């Protein structure tokens, strides 16, 4: 019985590893080009808004602005941030085109983009499958422990899953 338990546990852990890898792949999948087109403008707006205070500080400092990208001084660091704002504001169309060109190049090498709605649905599906496997794994670990077999839990085992099993046991006992 104990070897069967350990074998089942190993299989569940291998499936869990595969599902986690699949989840990472889905989460890291590129966006499709049409979706990227809709987010470049807000992304540039956000960038400009983030660095706008640096531009104000630079202009109000009375120093002659210099846009160095290689310097190390505090003034040059502020100038780098200010340059980002200026580029995001005044070179917007060129930056949008450049971002989309980079995306096209990336999509030519990587698999086709995954739309946000499909990505979210697949992540929910994978998360459910991972949770189900982790619960099976925890039940099996406890079964092994009751049989006198010392089994280590995975380092990345979800503590909520372990505690959920404790809660279920308490509910059944009540």
Buried (B, 14 or more C-beta within 10 A) or exposed (E): EEEEBBEBBEEBBEBBEEBBEBBEEBEEBBBBBEBBBEEBBEBBEEBBEEBBEBBEEBEEEEEEBEBEEEEEEEBBEBBBBBBBBBBBBEEBEEBBEEBBEEBEEEBEEEEEBBBEEEBEEBEEEBEEBBBEBBBBBBBBBBBBEEEEBEBEBEEEBBEEBBEBBEEEEEEEEE
